Every structure is written in structure tokens, then in C-alpha cells.
């Protein structure tokens, strides 16, 4: 009997310039769905200064830190907790490299090549490891319970017992 690989979670953030542009937001959402992701949670919010500072604390000494914090708190973002096998690597591949100009040359079909404006306004964020998924979700979607996901929701999602709510852009688990 083969064991079934559990679904991996990742955090995806649509940055403020994407949320303010319906075409870009729709295109990225379509890319998410077309690549087999489940949207476990979907949250639109304007990130607070304290959240942004905590989220980007590793960049505090870098020259772009203030510009990044100012941008990320400038308007609504959308955060999605995504799930699928190998979610982190698949999402990062779809996003493309961080630097938009480099991305346009090396990965012209990627999200950042199509919707990024600058290295700060590069359209999306994606977690780079399981550890950062846990840390980042605790900042951006603090009410999310990993244990409940693992114990209750993940088996239903893995077995396809879900419905998609287009209005809320979220998959919902169901028992039937």
C-alpha cells in the first residue's frame, strides 16, 4: 500500500498594486486555480505597520526596507493560504525571480514578469520553507490553526471533499 503525501501549505500575498488592478488580480487567481492549488484561506486586508515590520524583519538593515514597509502598508493586499503537493516550490516557480527586470528576461511567462513593476512592487510574495510558512501565517492570518488543518481539514482536501466558492475565492471542505 502506498502512502499518500500530505498537502503542503504556502502563504501567497498579492501586493497592493495587484489588488488595485482587477485584471492582474484575476489573472493571478486564474493561475493559482489552473495549477491545482486549493485556497484554504483568503483574506483581504491592509497590512498594519507592526505586521509589516515583523513580517519583513530579516530585511531591516537593507537599503529597500523602508520603501518595502511603506509600500506593503499603502493599501489592501490579499493573502491566500494555498495547499497542494509541493506547494512552496510550485508557487515560487509560478511567481518567478524576485527581481522583475531579470524575471522579464528569464521567465517571461511568470507572474512577476507579467504583473511586477519594480523589485519592491513585484506583484506577489511566497513563503520559501515550511518554517517560514508557519511564521508568516502567524503574522498575516493569526487565527489559522495548523493543528486543526492537519487533523480535520487536510484529509478532506486531500480526498477532494471540497467545494469552490468563487465569490470568496476559497475552497471549503465538506463531509458529504
ABEGO torsion letter per residue (X at the ends): XBBBBBBBBBBBBBBAAAAABAAAAAAAAAAAAAAGBBBABBBBBBBBAAAAAAAAAAAAABAAAAAAAAAAAABBBBBBBBBEBGAAAAAAAAAEBABAAAAAAABAABAAAAABABAABAGBBBBABAAAAAAAAAAABAABBAAAAAAAAAAAAAAGBBBBBAAAGBBBBBAX
